[in-house]
Each structure stands twice: as structure tokens, then as C-alpha cells.
Amino acid sequence: MKRVFEIDVLVCPHCEGKRALIAFITDGFVVRKILDHLGLDSDPPIPAPARALEESVFAW
């Protein structure tokens, strides 16, 4: 994220101290359980349908 958004997630935004990475969770079941426990939405967003291109794009 630092290269793309210029945000260092390992720096505290309040005191600018260095944070330590204590876990890297990749198991979806565990992530859902944590989000549910925190009262956050654990369901993925429903993707919007793709939009059709304008007719002028295809008119050669």
C-alpha cells in the first residue's frame, strides 16, 4: 500500500510510532468470525452489473 497509495500501514497515524505486524490472517472463516465479533459486515459486497458501452464506440 505504501508504493501505490503512499500510506505506510505500519506507522501509527496518531503518534507516528512504528507498529508491529502480529498476525497475517488468510483463512476466510477466521476473518468472518473476527468481523462478526466486532459487529462489522462480513458479507462481501454484491458486484454491480457491467455497463454496456455506448453505441458510438462501436460505430466505425
Buried (B, 14 or more C-beta within 10 A) or exposed (E): EEEEEEEEEEEEEEEEEEEEEEEEEEEEEEEEEEEEEEEEEBEEEEEEEEEEEEEEEEEE
